[in-house]
């Protein structure tokens, strides 16, 4: 018997059977939930719906499109934050858990700028100019935060084992949170009221999208397009891809590795800054903890799409945002789960678990350096 045949005939371990059972359980839950949803849409009085979810009603198109648009807009912000995780992992091989706080800095500085512009009357009189100014300030502050973070906290640990910068990033996260609370005070800070036009619905095909959510989607798409052009079509992008592939060979080819790493942090910080002010516009308030849960979800989105894969990060964000918006209504509610609207965070992490069980490298595959592949 050859070694290949012996390997093929190797018995399953207990872990293998557990993962097989978990995959089947999650797939069964999704299948049964969607089946119950279809029956509920056909006839809410059918015996299965009466047994699982008495008193249920059909999901209206207005409610469905609201869930779709909300999922896409929130997922777009997850995707913008996830880009920073993927870019840093690509060049340094570790997860920067303080990146969520870079996003929070963008949201906070956007709030301060927006309120100053509102007090000066520009927010109401010329909203387009005001929002451009707020975005610029938010991006600059987030970029500076990311660059200082790399220079002070991570560069001295460049040659250390990966666990050390990982723990350091958690410490940096707590430091930025507490600094924000000391400088601005704890609790929620509100953005100024948006112009009335951004509350109106705009028809795009079969969907009617609220103005502020359309703004989020358009800005996110423009930011992703600009990033793609930077990475794929510019000399700086080629340097970033070369450093991500192999830092030593890139250095021998004349690329300034340190400068390229700083640029990567700066670009990731800029994307987080854009996401931060979009978050403030969409939800209207921020706190010193605003970056924690979106940051964790954005990291999950990066893993779902494929860590190190920029397109995968954006797709993973949209997948995660859409899942946490739609799944409670399409799967949990038809099964009669109590408080299903409060379980969107659990749904997001169940999506992560399911993707890792089915495709451990993410939906679009990982892009790792030569060192990580070995």
N, C-alpha and C positions, 0 to 999 in steps of 0.2 A: 504494500500500500504506500503510495507516494505521500509526501508531506502535505501536498495540496488536498488530497483526499482525507487525510487525518484531520486537517484543519476544518474541512467542510463538515466532517462528521462530529465535530466537537459539540458536546451537549450544552444546552442553554444554562446559564447561571441563574441564580435567584434574582439578580439585578435585571437580567434580560427579560425574565418573565414579568417582573414588576413593571418595567417600562412598556412591555407589550400590553399589559393590562391597562396601564394608564392611558396609552394611546387609544385603545379600544373604548375606554370609559369616556374620554373627551369627545371622540368622534361620535359615539352613541348619543351623548348629551346634545351635541349640535344637531344630529340627524333627527332625533325625537322632537327637539324644540322647534326646528324648522317645519317638521311635519305637522305639529300641533298648531303652529302659526298659520299654515296654509288652510287647515281645516277651520280654524277660527275665522279666517277671511272669507271662506266659502259660506259658512253658516255658523254664527256664534252659538246657536242653540243645539249643535250636534252633541251626541253623548260624550265624546272624548273631551270636548271643551268644557261641558257641564261638569265633568268629573275632575278635570285638572284645574280649571280656572272659572268657577261659576260667576255668572254676571259679566263675562268678557264681552267686548264689542270689537267691531272691525277697526283696523287702523286706517284713518282717513289719509287721503293723498296730501293734504296740507300738513298733517303731522309727520308723514313719511318724508316729505321733502325738507321739512325743518330738521329732522334727524340727520338726513344726508348732508345738508349744507353745514350744519354744526359740526358733524364729524370731519368733514373735509377741511374746514377752517381751523379747527383745533389740531387736526393731524398735520396741517401745513406748518404750524408753529413747532410741533414736536419735530418735524423734519428739519427745520432750520436749526434747532438746537442740536439735533443728532449729527448734523454735519460736522460740528466742532469735535464731538466725540470720535467720529470716524477719522477725521483728519489727524488729530493728535495721536490716535492709536496707530495710524498708518506710519507716522514718522518716528514715534518713540516707543511704540509697543506697550503702552499702559493706558488705563482708563483714567482720565482727569475728572474725578468726581466733583471737583470745584467748578466745573463748567456751568452747572446749574446756577451758581451764584453770579457768574458773569452775565448770564441771562437776567438775573434779578437786578443787577446793577443797571443794565440797560432799561429795564422797566421803571426803576426808581428815578433815574436821571431823566427819562422821558416824562415821568409824572411831574417832576420839579419844573422842567422846561415848559411843559404844556400849561401848568398853572401860572407861571410867570407871563407867558404869552396871553393867557386868558385875562389876567389882571390888566395887561396893557391894551386889551381890546382886539388884538390881532387874531386870536382864536376864532372869534365870531366874524370879524370883517373879512378876513382872507385866510380861510381854513387850509387851503392847499399850501400856501407859503408857510403857515404855522406848523403844519404837520411835517413838511420837509425839514424845517429847522429842528423840530423835536427829534426826528429820525437821525439827522446828522449828529446832534449832541449825544444821543443815545449810543450810536455806533462808535463815536470817538471815545466815549467813556468806557464802553465795554471792551473796545480794542486795547486801550491803555491798561485796563485791568488785566486782560489776558497776557499782555506782553510783560508787565511787571511780575505777574505770577510766574511766568516761565523763567524770567531772569533771576528772581529772588528765591523762589521755592524749588524749582525743578532743575535748573542748569547745574547747581552744585551737586546734584544727585544723579547726574547723567550716567555715571558708570556704576551706580549702586544696583543691588538686586531689585527687581521690579516691585517687590512688595513694599519697599521703603518709599518710593515716590507715590505709590497708591495710598498708603497710610497718610503721607504728607498731604495729599490732595483732600482727604477728609478733614484734616486739621485746617487747611486753608479755607475750606467751605464753612466751617464753624466760625473762623475768624472774620470772614466777610459778613456773615449773617449778624454777628454781634456788633461789628463795626457799624453796620447800617442801623441797628437798633439804638446804638449810642448816639450817632450823629443826627438821626432823623426821628428818633423816638419809636417805641414799639407800637404795634397795631397797624390797622389798614390806613392807607393814604389814597385819596380819591383823585382820579383824573377829572378834568372839567367836563361839563356836559357837552356831548357832541352836537354838531348842527343837526337841525331837524331832517335834512335831506338824507343823512346816513341811516335814518330809521325807516325810510321808505323801501319798499320791495321793488326790485328790478327784475323783469322777466328775461331769462336767458334759456331759450329752448323750452323744455317742459318744466323748468325750475323757476321759482321766484325767490331771489336771493336778497336778503337785507343788505343795505348799502355798506355797512361796516364790515360784514362778512365777505362781501365781494372785494372790498379794499384789502382785507387780509389775504385773500387768495391771489389777487393780482400782484401785490407786493412780494409775496412768497415766491410766486412763479418768476417774477423779474429777478429776484435775488438769486434763486437757483440757476437761472440762465446765465447771470453774470458770473457766478462761481464756476459753472461749467466752462465758460469761455476762458476764464482765468487759468483753470487747471489744464485744459486741453489745448489751448491755442496760444498761450504766451510763454515766453522764456522762463518767467518765474514759475509757472505751472509745471513746465518740464523739469525744472530743478526740484520742485516739491515731489514729483513722481519718482525722480531718480533717487532722492534721499529716502523716500519711503521704501524703495526697492532694496537699496544697499548703501548705507551711509559711507562705508569705507571706500568703496569703488567710486561713489559720487565725489568724495573728497579728492581722490586721486585724479579725477577728471576735471578738477579745478572749480568745483562747486563749493561755495561757502556754506557748510552744513549748519553752523550756528545761525547764520542769517536766515537760512531757509526755514529752520525750525521756528524762529521768532515770527517769520512771515506766516507760517502755518497757524500758530497761535493767534496772530493778529486777524487773519481771515476768519478763523473760527469764532473769535470774539465779535467780529463785525456781524456775522450771521446771527449770533446770539443777541446782539444789540437790536437788530431789526425785529427778531422774534419778541424781545422784551417789550418794545413799544406797541407792537401789534397786540400782544397780550393785554396790555393796559387799555388799549382802545376797545378791545372786544369785551373785557370783563369789568372795566371801569375802576378797578382798585388794585393795589399791590401791598404786600407786607414784606418784612425781612425774610419770611419763609416761602415767598412766592417761587423761588427757584428750586426748592427741594423736590416736590413731587413731579413737576414737569421735567426736571432734570433727570430723575430716575426713569420716567416714562420715555424720555428722549433717548437715554442709553438703551432702554429696551427696544426702541424703534430701530436704533443702529444695529442691534443684534438681530432683530427680526429681518431687516433688509440685507444684512451681511456686513459684519464689522470691517471697516476699511473701504467700503464701497460707497461712494458718494451718492450715486443714483439710488442705490439700495437704501441708504439712510433716509432720503426723501420719501421713497416708496414705503418704507417701513413706518415712517411717521404717519402717512396717510392711511395705511392699513390699521395702525393702532388707534388713531383718532376715530376712524369710521367704525371700527369694531366696538369701541367703548360707547359710541353713540347709538349704534343700531342693535347690537347683540342683546342688551337688556330687554328691549322691546320686541325683538324678533325671536328670541330663544327663551329667556328667563320668564317673561310675563306670560306667554302661552302655557308654560309649565306650572304656573301658579305660585312662583317664588315671591315671597313677601318682601316688599321694599326693593324691588328689582332696580329702580332708578338710582338707588344708593350704592349699587354694586359695580358701577362702571370701572372703578379702579381695579377691582378683582378681575373683571373681564379682561382688562388690558394685560395683566400679568398672566392670565390663563392663555391668552393668545401667544405670549412669549414662550410659555412652557410647551404649548402644542407645536409651535414652529420648531423649537429645539428638539422635540421628540421625533418629528417627522423629517426635518431637514436641519441638522445641527449647524450647517454653515450659513444659514439664513436663506431667505427667498431668492436672492440674486447671487449668493456665494460670497465668501470672504475674499478680500484682497490683502494678502499679508506680505511682509518683507521676506527676503530669502532666509534671514535668521529665524523668523517665526515659523516658516514652512519646515525648516529642519528641526 
